[in-house]
Amino acid sequence: MIGDNYYTDNLMENSLNITEQLNERSTCSFQLKTDFYCLIEKGMTVALYEANELGVITKLHFAGVVNDSKYKDYYNQNVRIQSISCSDMHY
């Protein structure tokens, strides 16, 4: 979930990287495959959940905010690939 939107099947395969640090900020990065109307921006809230086969949320993997977001549009496929980096709320 980013902002108020769920991106259930948009996470690109093998793109998720979470680095947890004790007494420091944890970070994560990933890529999303979206349409052209979706734009992820710095400061948006992020929550990465795991759900079971029924769609019931079973585990929270990461929560924080977007630090940086870059995108590339593929017009011939009507797709935007967004590379997103985040940090948790630890200060």
Phi, psi and omega in degrees: 000130175232126187063234178254012186248141175264137178238067190302311185249019186264347181293127180286139183302136178061023181258346184281128177224117178244128177242113181262134181234130174286133179058021175218176178286133171273151182230160171212156174217151181194170176238139176243143174256114184228181172271177184291341184277349181266126177225115178272130185237157178304137178095346178292144179284149182227137172220123180253115183248157169250138179235153177279184184295343178268357180087008179277128181293128183245339184202139172263122181266327183199144173218135181179211181227156178287126174269321185207145178214127176235153179218159174224131179266138175244090187296325181292340179249359181057045186226144171242126175259121182248126176261121190236134173239142186223162171224155182282187185271006183289129177232000000 
